[in-house]
Amino acid sequence: MAKSGPRKINRYSEEFKATAVRLSDLPDVLIQDVANALDIHPFMLSRWRKQAREGLIVTKGIKLDLETASELKRLRDLEKKYKLLQEEHDLLKKAIRFASDQKRKSSSSSKQTGKPTKSQ
């Protein structure tokens, strides 16, 4: 259910928009990462990028904070490594489950193939 009352509308400066666009243009940086870092919606950043292509937002002359740019690249690298580790973890869990199922099957079949006992 939607909240009643006035909506919060943020107004961003042209410099902020241009900086966001420049950050999103860096190699190996995703729009989603920049949007998350700046606490804005990715659609808004995509719209600003379109406006920059149309010349409505001027990005030339905007200097990027090198620390922010490197942090975004580092974040992207960490996310890639984390995803790889998750996949490896899932694979190991499946291997452990498979091995324990095989062990359980082999131990139950060996009990069944044992020598029958005589009943008196």
Backbone as a printed PyTorch tensor [residue, N CA C, xyz], in Angstrom:
tensor([[[  0.8380,  -1.1670,   0.0000],
         [  0.0000,   0.0000,   0.0000],
         [  0.8850,   1.2330,   0.0000]],

        [[  0.5470,   2.2000,  -0.8100],
         [  1.3440,   3.4190,  -0.9350],
         [  1.1190,   4.3210,   0.2700]],

        [[  2.1780,   5.0410,   0.6300],
         [  2.0530,   5.9920,   1.7350],
         [  1.3230,   7.2300,   1.2450]],

        [[  0.5430,   7.7740,   2.1150],
         [ -0.1190,   9.0340,   1.7570],
         [  0.7750,  10.1880,   2.1910]],

        [[  0.5690,  11.3170,   1.5740],
         [  1.3800,  12.4700,   1.9050],
         [  2.2980,  12.8370,   0.7670]],

        [[  3.0650,  13.8940,   0.9320],
         [  3.9380,  14.3390,  -0.1630],
         [  5.1030,  13.3840,  -0.3810]],

        [[  5.4400,  13.1950,  -1.6560],
         [  6.5840,  12.3610,  -1.9950],
         [  7.8660,  13.1510,  -1.8260]],

        [[  8.9160,  12.4580,  -1.4870],
         [ 10.2230,  13.0990,  -1.3620],
         [ 10.8420,  13.1700,  -2.7500]],

        [[ 11.1750,  14.3450,  -3.1880],
         [ 11.7980,  14.5390,  -4.4960],
         [ 13.1610,  15.1730,  -4.2700]],

        [[ 14.1850,  14.4750,  -4.7170],
         [ 15.5460,  14.9980,  -4.5980],
         [ 15.8910,  15.8020,  -5.8430]],

        [[ 16.5420,  16.8860,  -5.6440],
         [ 17.0530,  17.7050,  -6.7450],
         [ 18.5740,  17.5930,  -6.7110]],

        [[ 19.1230,  17.2450,  -7.8460],
         [ 20.5700,  17.0630,  -7.9360],
         [ 21.1580,  18.1620,  -8.8130]],

        [[ 22.3290,  18.6120,  -8.4330],
         [ 22.9930,  19.6590,  -9.2070],
         [ 23.4960,  19.0900, -10.5250]],

        [[ 23.7250,  19.9560, -11.4710],
         [ 24.2510,  19.5360, -12.7780],
         [ 25.6430,  18.9210, -12.6120]],

        [[ 26.4060,  19.4450, -11.6690],
         [ 27.7490,  18.9020, -11.4270],
         [ 27.6630,  17.4760, -10.8880]],

        [[ 26.7220,  17.2290,  -9.9870],
         [ 26.5340,  15.8910,  -9.4410],
         [ 26.1490,  14.9160, -10.5560]],

        [[ 25.2180,  15.3330, -11.4060],
         [ 24.7720,  14.4850, -12.5160],
         [ 25.9330,  14.1850, -13.4590]],

        [[ 26.7040,  15.2230, -13.7900],
         [ 27.8270,  15.0420, -14.7100],
         [ 28.8850,  14.1160, -14.1130]],

        [[ 29.1390,  14.2600, -12.8230],
         [ 30.1070,  13.3920, -12.1540],
         [ 29.6150,  11.9470, -12.1620]],

        [[ 28.3410,  11.7480, -11.8970],
         [ 27.7770,  10.4030, -11.9050],
         [ 27.9130,   9.7770, -13.2940]],

        [[ 27.6440,  10.5650, -14.3170],
         [ 27.7650,  10.0650, -15.6900],
         [ 29.2110,   9.7050, -15.9920]],

        [[ 30.1350,  10.5660, -15.6040],
         [ 31.5650,  10.2890, -15.8530],
         [ 32.0150,   9.0240, -15.1290]],

        [[ 31.5460,   8.8450, -13.8860],
         [ 31.9070,   7.6380, -13.1470],
         [ 31.3640,   6.3850, -13.8290]],

        [[ 30.1620,   6.4860, -14.3590],
         [ 29.5640,   5.3190, -15.0060],
         [ 30.2140,   5.0110, -16.3500]],

        [[ 30.9550,   5.9700, -16.9050],
         [ 31.6540,   5.7510, -18.1670],
         [ 33.0160,   5.0870, -17.9940]],

        [[ 33.4630,   4.9270, -16.7590],
         [ 34.7630,   4.3010, -16.5190],
         [ 34.7310,   2.8490, -16.9700]],

        [[ 35.8560,   2.3310, -17.4780],
         [ 35.8910,   0.9230, -17.8950],
         [ 35.7270,  -0.0110, -16.6940]],

        [[ 35.0560,  -1.1120, -16.9180],
         [ 34.8310,  -2.1390, -15.8960],
         [ 33.9990,  -1.6610, -14.7050]],

        [[ 33.2010,  -0.6350, -14.9120],
         [ 32.3220,  -0.1420, -13.8550],
         [ 30.8910,  -0.2340, -14.3650]],

        [[ 30.0250,  -0.8240, -13.5510],
         [ 28.6310,  -0.9800, -13.9400],
         [ 27.7870,   0.1890, -13.4520]],

        [[ 26.7410,   0.4910, -14.2050],
         [ 25.8150,   1.5600, -13.8150],
         [ 25.2460,   1.2560, -12.4340]],

        [[ 24.9180,  -0.0160, -12.2050],
         [ 24.3550,  -0.4310, -10.9210],
         [ 25.3010,  -0.0970,  -9.7680]],

        [[ 26.5940,  -0.3230,  -9.9600],
         [ 27.5780,  -0.0370,  -8.9110],
         [ 27.6570,   1.4570,  -8.6110]],

        [[ 27.6730,   2.2660,  -9.6640],
         [ 27.7410,   3.7190,  -9.4770],
         [ 26.4700,   4.2070,  -8.7810]],

        [[ 25.3270,   3.7130,  -9.2330],
         [ 24.0590,   4.1230,  -8.6310],
         [ 24.0150,   3.7580,  -7.1530]],

        [[ 24.4460,   2.5500,  -6.8220],
         [ 24.4670,   2.1420,  -5.4160],
         [ 25.4160,   3.0140,  -4.5990]],

        [[ 26.5780,   3.3090,  -5.1530],
         [ 27.5580,   4.1200,  -4.4380],
         [ 27.0430,   5.5330,  -4.1860]],

        [[ 26.2600,   6.0680,  -5.1350],
         [ 25.7470,   7.4350,  -5.0010],
         [ 24.3560,   7.4830,  -4.3830]],

        [[ 23.8100,   6.3200,  -4.0560],
         [ 22.4910,   6.2120,  -3.4450],
         [ 21.4020,   6.8320,  -4.3280]],

        [[ 21.4430,   6.4580,  -5.6080],
         [ 20.4130,   6.8780,  -6.5490],
         [ 19.9020,   5.6390,  -7.2800]],

        [[ 18.7640,   5.7780,  -7.9090],
         [ 18.1990,   4.6500,  -8.6510],
         [ 18.9500,   4.4960,  -9.9780]],

        [[ 19.2400,   3.2610, -10.3980],
         [ 19.9720,   3.0490, -11.6580],
         [ 19.2490,   3.6430, -12.8780]],

        [[ 17.9210,   3.6540, -12.8390],
         [ 17.1830,   4.2380, -13.9590],
         [ 17.4730,   5.7340, -14.0830]],

        [[ 17.6080,   6.3970, -12.9370],
         [ 17.9100,   7.8280, -12.9560],
         [ 19.2760,   8.0750, -13.6010]],

        [[ 20.2370,   7.2500, -13.2390],
         [ 21.5690,   7.3890, -13.8160],
         [ 21.5370,   7.1000, -15.3120]],

        [[ 20.7670,   6.1140, -15.7150],
         [ 20.6290,   5.8230, -17.1540],
         [ 20.0120,   7.0110, -17.8850]],

        [[ 19.0490,   7.6400, -17.2660],
         [ 18.4250,   8.8200, -17.8740],
         [ 19.4340,   9.9650, -17.9960]],

        [[ 20.2470,  10.1510, -16.9700],
         [ 21.2770,  11.1940, -17.0270],
         [ 22.2950,  10.8790, -18.1160]],

        [[ 22.6340,   9.6180, -18.2810],
         [ 23.5730,   9.2350, -19.3390],
         [ 22.9970,   9.5660, -20.7070]],

        [[ 21.7100,   9.3270, -20.8710],
         [ 21.0490,   9.6490, -22.1390],
         [ 21.0610,  11.1610, -22.3600]],

        [[ 20.7750,  11.9160, -21.3190],
         [ 20.7990,  13.3750, -21.4260],
         [ 22.2000,  13.8760, -21.7590]],

        [[ 23.2220,  13.2140, -21.2300],
         [ 24.6030,  13.6060, -21.5430],
         [ 24.9210,  13.3210, -23.0070]],

        [[ 24.4380,  12.1950, -23.5240],
         [ 24.6490,  11.8910, -24.9470],
         [ 23.9440,  12.9100, -25.8370]],

        [[ 22.8020,  13.3970, -25.3750],
         [ 22.0480,  14.3930, -26.1390],
         [ 22.5880,  15.8070, -25.9500]],

        [[ 23.5510,  15.9710, -25.0380],
         [ 24.1520,  17.2800, -24.8150],
         [ 23.4290,  18.1210, -23.7820]],

        [[ 22.4490,  17.5650, -23.0950],
         [ 21.7180,  18.3170, -22.0740],
         [ 22.5020,  18.4230, -20.7690]],

        [[ 23.3730,  17.4620, -20.5330],
         [ 24.2600,  17.4960, -19.3720],
         [ 25.6870,  17.5140, -19.9020]],

        [[ 26.4500,  18.5060, -19.4880],
         [ 27.8280,  18.6600, -19.9710],
         [ 28.7630,  17.9530, -18.9950]],

        [[ 29.5020,  16.9610, -19.5230],
         [ 30.4120,  16.1940, -18.6640],
         [ 31.8730,  16.5820, -18.8640]],

        [[ 32.1570,  17.3480, -19.8970],
         [ 33.5490,  17.7710, -20.1110],
         [ 33.9330,  18.7860, -19.0540]],

        [[ 35.1570,  18.6650, -18.5870],
         [ 35.6440,  19.5850, -17.5720],
         [ 35.3410,  19.1120, -16.1560]],

        [[ 34.6060,  18.0560, -16.0140],
         [ 34.3120,  17.5110, -14.6860],
         [ 35.4630,  16.6020, -14.2910]],

        [[ 36.0900,  16.9160, -13.1820],
         [ 37.1900,  16.0950, -12.6900],
         [ 36.6450,  15.0350, -11.7560]],

        [[ 37.1280,  13.8240, -11.9620],
         [ 36.6920,  12.7090, -11.1260],
         [ 37.6130,  12.5690,  -9.9280]],

        [[ 37.0210,  12.2090,  -8.8380],
         [ 37.7860,  11.8850,  -7.6490],
         [ 38.4250,  10.5180,  -7.9000]],

        [[ 39.7320,  10.4830,  -7.9950],
         [ 40.4280,   9.2420,  -8.3220],
         [ 40.1840,   8.1550,  -7.2840]],

        [[ 40.0130,   8.5700,  -6.0510],
         [ 39.7610,   7.5950,  -4.9870],
         [ 38.4030,   6.9190,  -5.2020]],

        [[ 37.4070,   7.6940,  -5.5880],
         [ 36.0810,   7.1280,  -5.8430],
         [ 36.1200,   6.1910,  -7.0440]],

        [[ 36.8030,   6.6040,  -8.0790],
         [ 36.9010,   5.7810,  -9.2760],
         [ 37.5980,   4.4540,  -8.9680]],

        [[ 38.6880,   4.5090,  -8.2250],
         [ 39.3980,   3.2780,  -7.8950],
         [ 38.5700,   2.4070,  -6.9510]],

        [[ 37.8100,   3.0470,  -6.0810],
         [ 36.9520,   2.2860,  -5.1640],
         [ 35.8610,   1.5390,  -5.9260]],

        [[ 35.3050,   2.1610,  -6.9470],
         [ 34.2860,   1.4970,  -7.7600],
         [ 34.8710,   0.2970,  -8.5070]],

        [[ 36.0750,   0.4570,  -9.0240],
         [ 36.7320,  -0.6690,  -9.6990],
         [ 37.0270,  -1.7920,  -8.7160]],

        [[ 37.4870,  -1.4300,  -7.5220],
         [ 37.7820,  -2.4130,  -6.5010],
         [ 36.5180,  -3.1530,  -6.0780]],

        [[ 35.4290,  -2.4230,  -5.9440],
         [ 34.1530,  -3.0330,  -5.5930],
         [ 33.7310,  -4.0410,  -6.6520]],

        [[ 33.8850,  -3.6820,  -7.9120],
         [ 33.5140,  -4.5850,  -9.0090],
         [ 34.3670,  -5.8530,  -8.9800]],

        [[ 35.6630,  -5.6990,  -8.7550],
         [ 36.5550,  -6.8610,  -8.6760],
         [ 36.1640,  -7.7740,  -7.5040]],

        [[ 35.8480,  -7.1610,  -6.3620],
         [ 35.4550,  -7.9510,  -5.1990],
         [ 34.1480,  -8.6950,  -5.4560]],

        [[ 33.2210,  -8.0530,  -6.1460],
         [ 31.9530,  -8.7150,  -6.4570],
         [ 32.1730,  -9.9090,  -7.3950]],

        [[ 33.0790,  -9.7620,  -8.3570],
         [ 33.3930, -10.8840,  -9.2510],
         [ 33.9980, -12.0430,  -8.4650]],

        [[ 34.9440, -11.7270,  -7.5760],
         [ 35.5850, -12.7640,  -6.7790],
         [ 34.5790, -13.4320,  -5.8400]],

        [[ 33.6930, -12.6420,  -5.2660],
         [ 32.6790, -13.1830,  -4.3640],
         [ 31.7470, -14.1420,  -5.1050]],

        [[ 31.3530, -13.7660,  -6.3030],
         [ 30.4790, -14.6200,  -7.1060],
         [ 31.1760, -15.9420,  -7.4220]],

        [[ 32.4380, -15.8770,  -7.7810],
         [ 33.2080, -17.0910,  -8.0610],
         [ 33.3000, -17.9700,  -6.8140]],

        [[ 33.5520, -17.3640,  -5.6650],
         [ 33.6290, -18.1330,  -4.4230],
         [ 32.2850, -18.7770,  -4.0840]],

        [[ 31.1900, -18.0730,  -4.3360],
         [ 29.8700, -18.6520,  -4.0950],
         [ 29.6390, -19.8750,  -4.9820]],

        [[ 30.0180, -19.7760,  -6.2520],
         [ 29.8610, -20.9030,  -7.1650],
         [ 30.7110, -22.0880,  -6.7200]],

        [[ 31.9540, -21.8170,  -6.3000],
         [ 32.8200, -22.8830,  -5.8140],
         [ 32.2400, -23.5270,  -4.5610]],

        [[ 31.7010, -22.7110,  -3.6720],
         [ 31.1020, -23.2010,  -2.4360],
         [ 29.9110, -24.1110,  -2.7420]],

        [[ 29.0610, -23.6770,  -3.6530],
         [ 27.9030, -24.4890,  -4.0420],
         [ 28.3460, -25.8140,  -4.6490]],

        [[ 29.3670, -25.7750,  -5.4720],
         [ 29.8880, -26.9870,  -6.0910],
         [ 30.4430, -27.9460,  -5.0340]],

        [[ 31.1670, -27.4110,  -4.0690],
         [ 31.7070, -28.2550,  -2.9960],
         [ 30.5920, -28.8710,  -2.1540]],

        [[ 29.5420, -28.1000,  -1.8780],
         [ 28.4110, -28.6400,  -1.1210],
         [ 27.7650, -29.7980,  -1.8720]],

        [[ 27.6110, -29.6460,  -3.1890],
         [ 27.0350, -30.7270,  -4.0000],
         [ 27.9380, -31.9570,  -3.9840]],

        [[ 29.2480, -31.7470,  -4.0560],
         [ 30.1950, -32.8700,  -4.0410],
         [ 30.1400, -33.6000,  -2.7050]],

        [[ 30.0500, -32.8690,  -1.6220],
         [ 29.9700, -33.4860,  -0.2960],
         [ 28.6730, -34.2750,  -0.1690]],

        [[ 27.5750, -33.6980,  -0.6340],
         [ 26.2840, -34.3720,  -0.5850],
         [ 26.3240, -35.6640,  -1.4170]],

        [[ 26.9240, -35.5810,  -2.5960],
         [ 27.0300, -36.7620,  -3.4700],
         [ 27.8670, -37.8460,  -2.8030]],

        [[ 29.0170, -37.4550,  -2.2380],
         [ 29.9050, -38.4310,  -1.6020],
         [ 29.2270, -39.0740,  -0.3960]],

        [[ 28.5140, -38.2980,   0.3940],
         [ 27.8520, -38.8920,   1.5660],
         [ 26.7030, -39.7950,   1.1410]],

        [[ 26.0050, -39.4720,   0.0680],
         [ 24.9510, -40.3600,  -0.4490],
         [ 25.5540, -41.6640,  -0.9450]],

        [[ 26.6770, -41.5890,  -1.6350],
         [ 27.3390, -42.7930,  -2.1290],
         [ 27.8070, -43.6630,  -0.9650]],

        [[ 28.3330, -43.0300,   0.0700],
         [ 28.8130, -43.7630,   1.2310],
         [ 27.6420, -44.4460,   1.9360]],

        [[ 26.5350, -43.7210,   2.0530],
         [ 25.3540, -44.2670,   2.7010],
         [ 24.8140, -45.4640,   1.9070]],

        [[ 24.7910, -45.3550,   0.5870],
         [ 24.3040, -46.4510,  -0.2570],
         [ 25.2120, -47.6760,  -0.1490]],

        [[ 26.5220, -47.4410,  -0.1570],
         [ 27.4540, -48.5760,  -0.1040],
         [ 27.4270, -49.2420,   1.2660]],

        [[ 27.2430, -48.4830,   2.3340],
         [ 27.2230, -49.0930,   3.6670],
         [ 25.9200, -49.8480,   3.8840]],

        [[ 24.8000, -49.3760,   3.3470],
         [ 23.5440, -50.1070,   3.5170],
         [ 23.5020, -51.3470,   2.6460]],

        [[ 24.1370, -51.3390,   1.4910],
         [ 24.1500, -52.5290,   0.6330],
         [ 25.0890, -53.5870,   1.1970]],

        [[ 26.1560, -53.1990,   1.8910],
         [ 27.0670, -54.1840,   2.4770],
         [ 26.4070, -54.8830,   3.6550]],

        [[ 25.5260, -54.2160,   4.3620],
         [ 24.8100, -54.8490,   5.4620],
         [ 23.8340, -55.8870,   4.9220]],

        [[ 23.2350, -55.6240,   3.7920],
         [ 22.2570, -56.5330,   3.2200],
         [ 22.9180, -57.7670,   2.6030]],

        [[ 24.1430, -57.6530,   2.1510],
         [ 24.8230, -58.7760,   1.4860],
         [ 25.6170, -59.6250,   2.4650]],

        [[ 25.5230, -59.3400,   3.7430],
         [ 26.2520, -60.1230,   4.7460],
         [ 25.6770, -61.5340,   4.8400]],

        [[ 26.3890, -62.4400,   5.5730],
         [ 25.9510, -63.8320,   5.7130],
         [ 24.6460, -63.8840,   6.4710]],

        [[ 23.7250, -64.6880,   5.9830],
         [ 22.4650, -64.8350,   6.7180],
         [ 22.6930, -65.6340,   7.9960]],

        [[ 21.9690, -65.3050,   9.0260],
         [ 22.0970, -66.0290,  10.2900],
         [ 21.0650, -67.1480,  10.3430]],

        [[ 21.4420, -68.2300,  11.0520],
         [ 20.5350, -69.3600,  11.1950],
         [ 19.5610, -69.0750,  12.3300]],

        [[ 18.3520, -69.4080,  12.0990],
         [ 17.3800, -69.2680,  13.1810],
         [ 17.0970, -70.6430,  13.7550]],

        [[ 16.9900, -70.7730,  15.0380],
         [ 16.8200, -72.0810,  15.6810],
         [ 15.4050, -72.3220,  16.0480]]])
